[in-house]
Amino acid sequence: MSVNKLVERMAYEAIASFDTETRFRAHAATADVPATLAILDRLDREDTEPDKG
């Protein structure tokens, strides 16, 4: 894997993580409990899946 591809992948992961955390915090702040729990469930599922990279 080239350094450019590695940096591109790291940037993608950082942006995706930031976006997910921002959405989670917005849902939590508005007391949208079902949406907040849905986000946590999705993240738990993704953590248990094998890496697709």
Buried (B, 14 or more C-beta within 10 A) or exposed (E): EEEEEEEEEEEEEEEEEEEBEEEBEEBBEEEEEEBBEEBEEEBEEEEEEEEEE
